[in-house]
């Protein structure tokens, strides 16, 4: 056993300490804590350890709300006060920009944060029939494991869905395909007439339903007020089972925009924080009537349509053809088809010629996946483009791309800050503004 002082948190929410100059990443430890640790993996440049005893606790340490915390891999920071989580994520962003990108923002934006419980309006729950644990399990994977957590509740899910977890276990256990149903996907919309959410559960069924299965599922949907979909193969096979299909959507009230989506389409998991994220990103972009703006990795138009609502002409570029079709339909439904058009293109292979073919661009918004957008950054126009807003879900790739924008492409990093999109996890969502 070793005793160490925790000096920082890493991007996975682990405490960082040093033994004889070597970094040690400690699970379950917080900044400022003195802990005894057990090292379970040694590498040439670092070691991995778990906390055995807390000798001096951080004042920011709190009791986790969820009884499954520590076993379930869904959350990693419930033992840290939410305000301290936000501060830690801001430091992760600053450290990544400084150490990876060799850049520093002229201004750090105030962190955006909001409700920290019952916020997940999208989730993929794994399903396993485990007789040794009493039958069917429905939940997130255990930490660093393919095993499914024996979950009875989940306080980051909507309260109704959290309370349904035991009933979902019983439901799957009663079906003929209990061992051929590996996943249940949750999607919540805000499209009912009274403004309440609509909860959809997509069952990944790898075998056909029997007539008895169909009656059981119909009864479950009616009793619990959820909508059941089936997905026998890929995402294109998703179809409503009961009750009849009705569109899902979410709203961006600041912009008078409603975006419809299918249950398996990519949308942000945290609707309340997404509204704040869009408000900040569009504010930083500052679109004005008549400007030509590109929204790269546009999805269903989450940023494109609010930008168009400000009067700019926008081209949204997205690699998924189904999402492009959905974005076009959303533009039409919101009366913005005259200012927003959409193109399907692989932005990971972006070239200057391909970007030039989109037409003149005054400003751009980038919202890439975790891999970042280095090819796109290097393909952006040399002239006219004056402002870039980068929405990131990975500080490391943001920092890498920021380095290219600043040190190679002639931009300055003006502002950067985090958005606490996933409370109680180590996920860091951030927004950065670059100008020529």
Secondary structure, 3 states (H helix, E strand, C coil): CEEEECCEECCCCCEEEEECCEEEEEECCCCCCEEEEEEEEECCCEEEEEEEEEEECCCCECCCCCCCECCECCCCCCCECHHHHHHHHHHHHHHHHHHCCCCCCCEECCCECCCCCCCECEEEEEEEEEHHHCEEEEECEECCCCCECCCCCCCCECHHHHHHHHHHHHHHHCCCCCCCEEEEEEEEECCCCCCCCEEEEEEEECCCCCHHHHHHHHHHHHHHCCEEEECCCCHHHCEEEECCCCCEEEEEHHHCEEEEECCCCCCCCCHHHHHHHHHHHHHHHCCCCCCEEEEECCCCCCCHHHHHHCCCEEEEEECCHHHHHHHHHHHHHCCCCCCEEEEECCHHHCCHHHHHCCCCCCEEEECCCCCCCHHHHHHCCCCCCCEEEEEECCHHHHHHHHHHHHHCCCCEEEEEEEECCCCCCCCCEEEEEEEC
